[in-house]
Amino acid sequence: MLVERGLQVMNVEVVGDAYAIASNYLRKAGTIPDTFATDEQLLEIIVNLFQRGEFNRIRLANKAIAKFEADRFYETRPITILSA
């Protein structure tokens, strides 16, 4: 199924499958809560990757997982202030 999003056409099935794969992995890894709610950050990452030309659902999921985990790591990493 194709859906127009702005001026671009998006294959909802590919994005949906990639989201299902990525969210399933992240839930089992304990990175995101095990709920039926859509994780907007993960979905946004997948849509951005799709818009940049990645159309393979497995690659989309893998790249989204890597980016999602990297973003979470940098969000939760403590800031160290060094003084002279």
C-alpha positions as CSV (number, residue, x, y, z in Angstrom):
1,M,0.0,0.0,0.0
2,L,1.3,3.4,-0.9
3,V,0.5,6.5,1.1
4,E,1.4,10.1,0.2
5,R,3.3,11.9,2.9
6,G,3.9,15.4,1.9
7,L,5.3,15.2,-1.6
8,Q,6.8,11.7,-1.2
9,V,5.1,8.4,-1.6
10,M,5.8,5.9,1.1
11,N,5.3,2.1,1.1
12,V,3.6,1.6,4.5
13,E,4.1,-2.1,4.4
14,V,7.9,-1.8,4.3
15,V,8.0,0.8,7.1
16,G,5.5,-1.1,9.2
17,D,7.4,-4.4,8.8
18,A,10.7,-2.6,9.7
19,Y,9.0,-1.1,12.8
20,A,7.6,-4.4,13.9
21,I,11.1,-6.1,13.6
22,A,12.9,-3.3,15.4
23,S,10.3,-2.8,18.1
24,N,10.1,-6.5,18.8
25,Y,13.9,-6.7,19.2
26,L,14.1,-3.6,21.4
27,R,11.2,-4.9,23.6
28,K,12.9,-8.2,24.1
29,A,16.2,-6.4,24.9
30,G,14.3,-4.3,27.5
31,T,15.2,-1.0,25.7
32,I,11.6,0.0,25.3
33,P,8.6,-1.0,27.4
34,D,6.5,-3.9,26.4
35,T,3.3,-2.0,25.4
36,F,1.1,-1.7,22.4
37,A,1.9,2.0,22.1
38,T,4.0,3.1,19.1
39,D,7.5,4.5,20.0
40,E,7.5,7.8,18.1
41,Q,11.3,8.1,18.2
42,L,11.8,4.7,16.6
43,L,9.1,5.3,14.0
44,E,10.7,8.7,13.1
45,I,14.1,7.1,12.6
46,I,12.6,4.4,10.3
47,V,10.7,7.0,8.3
48,N,13.8,9.2,7.9
49,L,15.9,6.2,6.8
50,F,13.2,5.2,4.3
51,Q,13.0,8.8,2.9
52,R,16.8,8.7,2.4
53,G,16.5,5.7,0.2
54,E,16.7,2.6,2.3
55,F,13.9,0.3,1.2
56,N,15.0,-3.1,2.5
57,R,12.9,-3.9,5.6
58,I,15.7,-5.8,7.4
59,R,18.3,-3.2,6.8
60,L,15.8,-0.5,7.8
61,A,15.2,-2.3,11.1
62,N,18.9,-3.0,11.8
63,K,19.9,0.6,11.1
64,A,17.0,2.0,13.2
65,I,17.9,-0.3,16.1
66,A,21.6,0.9,16.0
67,K,20.6,4.6,15.8
68,F,17.9,4.2,18.5
69,E,20.3,2.5,20.9
70,A,23.1,5.1,20.1
71,D,20.7,8.0,20.7
72,R,19.5,6.4,24.0
73,F,23.2,5.8,25.1
74,Y,24.1,9.5,24.6
75,E,20.8,10.7,26.3
76,T,21.5,8.7,29.4
77,R,25.3,9.1,29.6
78,P,26.4,11.3,32.5
79,I,28.1,14.6,31.6
80,T,31.6,14.9,33.1
81,I,32.9,18.4,33.7
82,L,36.6,18.7,33.9
83,S,38.2,21.7,35.7
84,A,41.6,23.1,35.1
